Amino acid sequence: MQEKFLDELFEKIQDTTGIEDIGYHEIRDGRLHPIYKTKTNALAMEQWKNIHAKNVVYIEEHKILMKIAEEKEPIAISDVNRNELSSNAFFLFGIDSILVVPVMKSETLEGIICIASIGQPHEFTFEEIKKCETLIKDYMNR
C-alpha cells in the first residue's frame, strides 16, 4: 500500500476528528503487523514499529480485537483507563482515547486503522465514527 495513498486517507480522518496519530495495521497469522502511521511529535513511526516488535499484539489476547474480528464494526473508547475493552498495548503508546476501524476485503478482516488521541481524551461522536468508517471503506477498497 502506498504511503501517499494512506497519507491522503489519514489527512481526511484528521480533518474529521482533529486527531493526528493514525496508524494502519495488517492482520496476518493472528496478530497485528504495523504498516504505516502519521508522522507526529507524540509518537514517531519508527518508535511505533519498535514498540510493536517488542510487544507483539495477538488478536486472541485482546478483547477489543476479538470483538472487532467477530462484529466487524468500529469501536470507540473515549477513556481507555475506564473501559474493559482497552488493550494493554494502548498504555504502551500513551493513548487516552481511540477509535479502531476494521479494514475489510469482502467478509475478511484484513487489518485495522487506529485513530488514537495521545495526551488528551477525545469523545468520538457518532458522526465522526460513521465518517471515518465510510472514508476507510472507500479508500481501502479502491
C-alpha positions as CSV (number, residue, x, y, z in Angstrom):
1,M,0.0,0.0,0.0
2,Q,1.4,3.4,-1.0
3,E,2.3,5.9,1.7
4,K,0.9,8.8,-0.4
5,F,-2.5,6.9,-0.5
6,L,-2.5,6.4,3.2
7,D,-1.3,10.0,3.9
8,E,-4.4,11.2,1.9
9,L,-6.7,9.0,3.8
10,F,-5.2,9.9,7.2
11,E,-5.4,13.6,6.4
12,K,-9.2,13.2,5.8
13,I,-9.5,11.3,9.0
14,Q,-7.6,14.0,10.9
15,D,-9.9,16.7,9.3
16,T,-12.9,14.7,10.5
17,T,-11.7,14.0,14.1
18,G,-9.0,16.5,14.8
19,I,-6.7,13.6,15.8
20,E,-3.2,13.4,14.4
21,D,-2.0,9.9,15.5
22,I,-3.4,7.4,13.0
23,G,-2.0,4.1,12.1
24,Y,-2.7,1.2,9.8
25,H,-2.0,-2.4,10.9
26,E,-2.5,-5.5,8.8
27,I,-3.7,-8.7,10.4
28,R,-1.8,-11.8,9.5
29,D,-1.0,-15.0,11.4
30,G,-3.4,-14.0,14.2
31,R,-1.5,-10.8,15.0
32,L,-1.1,-7.1,14.2
33,H,1.6,-6.0,11.8
34,P,2.2,-2.3,11.9
35,I,2.4,-0.9,8.4
36,Y,2.2,2.9,8.4
37,K,1.3,5.8,10.6
38,T,1.2,9.6,10.6
39,K,4.3,11.5,11.4
40,T,3.7,13.2,14.8
41,N,5.7,14.5,17.7
42,A,3.8,12.3,20.2
43,L,4.8,9.0,18.5
44,A,7.2,8.6,15.6
45,M,6.7,5.8,13.1
46,E,10.0,4.1,14.0
47,Q,9.2,4.2,17.7
48,W,5.7,2.8,17.0
49,K,7.1,-0.1,15.0
50,N,9.8,-0.8,17.6
51,I,7.3,-1.0,20.4
52,H,5.1,-3.3,18.3
53,A,8.2,-5.5,17.6
54,K,9.0,-5.8,21.3
55,N,5.3,-6.3,22.3
56,V,3.6,-8.5,19.7
57,V,-0.2,-8.0,19.7
58,Y,-2.1,-11.2,19.1
59,I,-5.8,-10.8,18.3
60,E,-6.9,-13.6,20.7
61,E,-5.3,-11.9,23.6
62,H,-7.1,-8.6,23.3
63,K,-10.9,-8.2,23.9
64,I,-11.2,-5.2,21.6
65,L,-9.6,-7.0,18.7
66,M,-11.6,-10.2,19.3
67,K,-14.8,-8.0,19.3
68,I,-13.8,-6.3,16.0
69,A,-12.9,-9.7,14.4
70,E,-16.3,-11.0,15.5
71,E,-18.6,-8.0,14.8
72,K,-16.6,-6.2,12.0
73,E,-17.7,-2.8,13.3
74,P,-15.7,0.2,14.6
75,I,-15.2,0.5,18.3
76,A,-14.6,3.9,20.0
77,I,-13.2,4.2,23.5
78,S,-13.2,7.7,25.0
79,D,-11.3,6.8,28.2
80,V,-9.0,3.8,27.8
81,N,-8.4,3.8,31.6
82,R,-12.0,3.1,32.3
83,N,-13.1,0.6,29.6
84,E,-13.0,-3.1,29.8
85,L,-12.2,-3.5,26.1
86,S,-9.0,-1.5,26.5
87,S,-5.8,-3.3,25.5
88,N,-2.6,-3.1,27.4
89,A,-1.0,-2.0,24.2
90,F,-2.9,1.3,24.5
91,F,-0.9,2.1,27.6
92,L,2.5,1.3,25.9
93,F,1.7,4.1,23.4
94,G,0.2,6.6,25.9
95,I,-3.2,6.5,24.3
96,D,-6.1,8.3,26.1
97,S,-8.9,7.7,23.6
98,I,-9.1,5.5,20.5
99,L,-11.3,4.7,17.5
100,V,-10.5,1.3,15.9
101,V,-12.0,0.7,12.5
102,P,-11.8,-2.6,10.7
103,V,-10.4,-2.8,7.2
104,M,-12.5,-5.5,5.3
105,K,-11.9,-7.2,2.0
106,S,-15.2,-9.0,1.2
107,E,-16.0,-10.7,4.5
108,T,-12.4,-11.0,5.7
109,L,-10.8,-8.7,8.3
110,E,-7.6,-7.6,6.6
111,G,-6.5,-5.0,9.1
112,I,-7.4,-2.1,11.4
113,I,-6.9,1.6,11.4
114,C,-6.4,3.1,14.8
115,I,-7.2,6.7,15.4
116,A,-5.5,7.5,18.7
117,S,-5.7,10.6,20.9
118,I,-2.5,10.9,22.8
119,G,-2.1,13.5,25.5
120,Q,-5.8,14.4,25.9
121,P,-9.1,12.5,25.9
122,H,-11.4,12.6,22.9
123,E,-15.1,11.8,22.8
124,F,-15.8,10.3,19.4
125,T,-19.2,11.5,18.0
126,F,-21.5,9.2,16.1
127,E,-20.8,11.4,13.0
128,E,-17.0,11.1,13.4
129,I,-17.2,7.3,13.7
130,K,-19.5,7.0,10.6
131,K,-17.5,9.4,8.5
132,C,-14.2,7.6,9.4
133,E,-15.8,4.2,8.6
134,T,-17.0,5.5,5.3
135,L,-13.7,7.1,4.4
136,I,-11.8,3.9,5.3
137,K,-14.2,1.6,3.3
138,D,-13.9,3.9,0.3
139,Y,-10.1,4.2,0.3
140,M,-9.2,0.7,1.3
141,N,-11.5,-0.9,-1.3
142,R,-10.1,1.0,-4.3
